Amino acid sequence: MKRFTRRDEEFTCLHCGKEVTKLNYTSRDHCPCCLYSLHVDNLPGDRSNPCHGLLKPIGIEKHKDTYKILYVCEKCGKKHKNIMATDDNMDLIIELSRNE
């Protein structure tokens, strides 16, 4: 398994402007409102990736008893995955699941 650095931080979403609070059970890595993320990690939580492009949600895949959000970086084109959070916008999750 990849090295994981827990980083549960508050932030302002660069896509929708929402003030995002901590998740309090694991690392917050995307906006629960619009599901966008930021391309800042090489390994989960390390914040060492210099790209800093917006990660656009493009799909969903089943992962154990939950789902992963599939992303593509709008700056460099790299694909990425993040596990869904309990407070994510389910309407958007359902919409993304139709992209499969």
C-alpha positions as CSV (number, residue, x, y, z in Angstrom):
1,M,0.0,0.0,0.0
2,K,1.2,3.5,-0.7
3,R,2.5,5.7,2.1
4,F,-0.4,7.8,3.5
5,T,0.1,11.1,5.4
6,R,-3.0,12.2,7.1
7,R,-3.9,15.8,6.3
8,D,-7.4,16.8,7.4
9,E,-7.3,20.5,6.6
10,E,-9.9,23.2,6.0
11,F,-9.7,24.9,2.6
12,T,-11.5,27.1,0.2
13,C,-12.5,25.2,-3.0
14,L,-10.8,26.8,-6.0
15,H,-13.6,25.5,-8.3
16,C,-16.8,26.6,-6.5
17,G,-15.5,28.9,-3.7
18,K,-17.1,26.8,-0.8
19,E,-15.4,27.0,2.6
20,V,-14.7,23.3,3.2
21,T,-14.4,22.0,6.8
22,K,-12.3,19.1,8.2
23,L,-13.6,15.6,7.7
24,N,-12.6,14.5,11.2
25,Y,-12.2,10.8,10.3
26,T,-9.6,10.8,7.6
27,S,-8.0,13.3,5.3
28,R,-10.2,15.7,3.4
29,D,-9.0,15.6,-0.2
30,H,-11.8,17.1,-2.2
31,C,-14.8,19.5,-2.0
32,P,-18.0,17.8,-0.9
33,C,-20.1,20.3,-2.8
34,C,-18.6,20.1,-6.3
35,L,-16.3,17.1,-5.8
36,Y,-13.3,18.9,-7.4
37,S,-9.9,18.3,-5.9
38,L,-6.4,19.8,-6.3
39,H,-3.4,18.0,-7.8
40,V,-1.0,18.5,-4.9
41,D,0.1,15.0,-3.9
42,N,2.4,12.4,-5.3
43,L,1.7,10.0,-2.5
44,P,-1.5,10.6,-0.4
45,G,-1.1,13.6,1.8
46,D,2.5,14.4,0.9
47,R,1.7,17.8,-0.8
48,S,4.9,17.4,-3.0
49,N,3.3,17.6,-6.5
50,P,4.2,20.9,-8.2
51,C,1.3,20.8,-10.7
52,H,-1.5,22.3,-8.5
53,G,-4.0,21.9,-11.3
54,L,-7.7,21.4,-10.6
55,L,-8.8,17.7,-10.6
56,K,-12.1,17.5,-12.4
57,P,-14.4,14.6,-11.3
58,I,-15.2,12.4,-14.4
59,G,-16.6,9.2,-13.0
60,I,-17.1,6.7,-10.1
61,E,-15.8,3.2,-9.5
62,K,-16.8,0.7,-6.8
63,H,-14.2,0.3,-4.1
64,K,-14.9,-2.3,-1.3
65,D,-18.0,-1.0,0.5
66,T,-17.8,2.6,-0.9
67,Y,-16.8,4.3,-4.1
68,K,-13.8,6.2,-5.6
69,I,-14.2,9.4,-7.5
70,L,-12.2,9.3,-10.8
71,Y,-10.5,12.6,-11.8
72,V,-8.5,14.1,-14.6
73,C,-6.2,17.0,-14.0
74,E,-7.2,20.0,-16.0
75,K,-3.6,21.3,-16.1
76,C,-1.4,18.2,-16.8
77,G,-4.0,15.5,-17.8
78,K,-3.0,12.9,-15.2
79,K,-5.8,10.7,-13.9
80,H,-6.3,10.3,-10.2
81,K,-8.7,8.7,-7.7
82,N,-10.0,9.7,-4.3
83,I,-12.3,7.8,-1.9
84,M,-15.8,9.3,-1.6
85,A,-16.5,11.1,1.8
86,T,-19.6,10.6,3.8
87,D,-20.7,14.2,3.3
88,D,-20.2,14.3,-0.5
89,N,-22.9,15.6,-2.8
90,M,-24.8,12.4,-3.6
91,D,-26.6,14.0,-6.6
92,L,-23.2,14.6,-8.2
93,I,-22.0,11.1,-7.3
94,I,-25.1,9.6,-9.0
95,E,-24.6,11.8,-12.0
96,L,-21.0,10.7,-12.3
97,S,-22.0,7.1,-12.0
98,R,-23.9,7.5,-15.3
99,N,-20.7,8.4,-17.1
100,E,-19.6,4.7,-16.9
